[in-house]
Amino acid sequence: MTYNITLYDGSPLTTVEPLESNGVDNQSVPRAILDIDFGPGINAFVVADDVTARFVAGFSFEVLTGPYSGSYVVDGAGSTYDAGSQTTSIPVTTSIVAQPLTIVGVSPGVGGVWKIEGAVNGDCVYYPGAAFTVAGSGAGDGAYFVASSEVSGAYSISAVDSGTSKWTLAGDVTSFFDGGTQFSISSNNPGFGTYTTVSATLVGFDTEIIVVEAIPVTANTLGVASIVPAITRVTVTGSIALGAAGSGTATVPVSVAYPFSSPPTMLTNTAPNTYTIIWHLTGNHASKFVAGCPVIIKDNSEFDNLSSTVLTAVDNGGNTDVTVQFKYPTTPSAPDATGTLTFPLPPLPYGFIQYEVLPVDSSLMLLGRGSPAFNNTITWGQALLENDIHIMENFRTDDGSPPVAPLAGQFWYDQLTPAMQLFAS
C-alpha cells in the first residue's frame, strides 16, 4: 500500500512506497496472470497468492500488455482463494475477450498466408478449422478459416560472419524472416542483442540472414535466434485477395470448454510422475486438436486446472478421443466425466494486472522506497528513533487536538485535558 506521510512537525506530505506499490507512483507492482477461466458462466483471471482482501466486488483494475489489455471490475461476491493451487480467481463483470492481434505480413492468392504477431502459442490458437476475421488490410478484409498454422521458434545458429553482418540459422526459416523482421540472439552468445533483417536466403539446408546492425567480431554459434514477439503464419482455406495489405488486425479464435461423453480411460504411466489418459469428448472435434498443444481440464472430480499436452485426437463414433500426457505428483485416482476440457488455450502471454494503490495518512514517518524529499531531509535512524518517541508518549498533543493524520482506532494523549483519547473516525 502507498502511504502519504505528514511529518510530525507539519512539513509537507511525503510519499513512501512499500511492497504493494511499484515505487514510482500510486500504482501497484504488476502481477502476472497465470490463467484465464472460461468455464460455463465464468470469466475470471487467475493470479498467484491470496489477494482476496484486495480484489473485492466492485474493485477496478487494469490488465497490461497482451491480448486482454483493458479495464475490468471485480464481479459478484469478489475473488476466491484456492489453498491447493495457492491461487486467487478474480471474476469480472465483462466477458474476457482477446483483443485482435497485429498482422505484419501477407502472401495473397489461393491458399494464402497471414503473418500474425503476438502469441507464442499461435499455432495452437489458430487451429485447423478455426474462424477469424481480418480488418484494416484493404482488399484482404473479411472472414477466414484456418487450414494450418506455424509459429516462429528458437533457431539454432550454424554460422556467423561479422564482416558481412550475416547470421546463418539451421534449416529453411526464410518464410519468417522478411525484410524488417526483428529477432534476438540469446544472452549466452557474445553477439547478444536485437537485429533487423535485410534479407533471408536459403543456401543449401540453412538460412543466411543479412542484418542492418553490426555483429560483434566475438559473436559465435552459441545460443539461439528468436523472433520477438513471435509470429504465426496462418494458411487459410480458399484464398486471400491479391490486393491485400500486410497490415491490420486478426481476431483471435475463441476458447471452447468441451464436455465429456463418458469417464476417461486411464493408461499406464510412461515415466516417473508422467501419465497418459484418453478423454472422451461429446461430438466430433478431432480435426481441431493439434499434437503438442496444451489443453486444460477444469472442474473434474480428480483433476482441476490440470494442464496437459495433446498426443492424438481421433473420431470415435461421432465423439472424440483426445489422448493427452501430463505430470502429476502422485498416482491419480480414476476420474469421472465431470468438468470440461478447454482448447485452445488463450493467446500467451496473458499479461499483468495492475491497480491504483490509494494513499493513506499516518502519524508516523514510514520508511521505504519512493520518498526523495524524506530521504534528503532526515536519516532513517533518526526517523526510527522519533517514531519510537512518538509511540512512547502516545502521540501527545499540547492543545487538545488529535495528532497529525490520525487513523481510526488510534490512541493519543491529550495533555490539555489531560486524558487518553481514542480517534474513532
Disulfide bonds with the S-S distance in Angstrom:
Cys124-Cys293 1.95
